[in-house]
Amino acid sequence: MRFARLAVLAMFSLTFVTAPMGVDSQPMPKAPRIGYLCAITCGGVRSRVIGAEPLPIELFTQALETLGYTDGRNIKIEYLPTEQGGPEEVGRLARELIRRQVDLIFVSGETATALAARNATSSIPIVIAVSGDPVALGLVKSLARPGGNVTGVTYLRDQLTTKGLELLKETAPKVSHVGVLIDAAEAGYTGTLEELKARASSLGVVLRPIETRAPTDFQDAFSAMAKDHVSGLIVLAGSNHLFHRSRIAYLALTNRLAAISSFRQFADVGGLLTYGPNAREILTRAAGYVDRILKGAKPADLPIEQPTKFELMVNLKTAKTLGLTIPPSVLARADEVIQ
């Protein structure tokens, strides 16, 4: 009888100790998975892609950390960079992220990458940090009310490129024929060219647009521009142009072309001028969209923003090689001058 009472007490004690653990212990919430989709504009070896500057993936994760998100702790970033950047490869990476069941896709770089993500899914939220007009490309219904699964930050290439032409003409007043190097893999350049032509006409400049599809096209493109007496060059934003910026800058210099681009890394490798948005600002704003969506906001209701900070870089060494004297008005506005 005594042993029976002890057995009952032991069972009661065990139940008393273990029952609360069974009630209170809940499975840890699953960390949201963020798919980071980009072409060659955000990955690869630092020295080959953007010099000594932080990579976009680093700026993005830093921005998320300030909002309380740490990769591997309360979020998981699925990062799939590519060094090719072609539409087929970017599309494959978008589908791979969906296969990995990501909760959100973040797109950094150019419009072709954003299109690849949107073509891969119409349900998973997509946050963009890209160039180009998302309305003209059909990514969203409007900047104020995107209306679908895409939102984020974009800078309108048309306005930026027109400003670049003005800076180029101010820096090199004798330039009368300007080449426009287009990355054929990118989308939405029709509007950009129309805006450029209108501004070029008022500046007394003749444009020579030329497309390239691969690095092997660069030499022929510059030879064609030489035949047309081109003395200035606008390098439109594009994954291939960024990745092969050193080659483009070299060809521009050897052909004695005053060249400008919207990505600041172009000046680092010998381009004369760059004028474009501040990458840290864009990625910080984009991280804010990720935060709001993870907390329940819908992309359709989040207006697309545009950057407010733009940077001008001047390469004085290149200017000297070209025999140009940078006007004081341009130097005074420069955010950075490369000696």
Helices and strands as residue ranges (DSSP letters): H 2-24, E 33-38, H 46-49, H 56-66, E 76-80, H 87-99, E 104-109, H 111-120, E 126-131, E 150-155, H 157-171, E 177-183, H 190-203, E 206-212, G 215-217, H 218-227, E 232-235, H 239-243, H 245-254, E 258-261, H 265-268, E 273-277, H 279-294, G 299-301, E 310-315, H 316-322, H 328-333, E 336-338
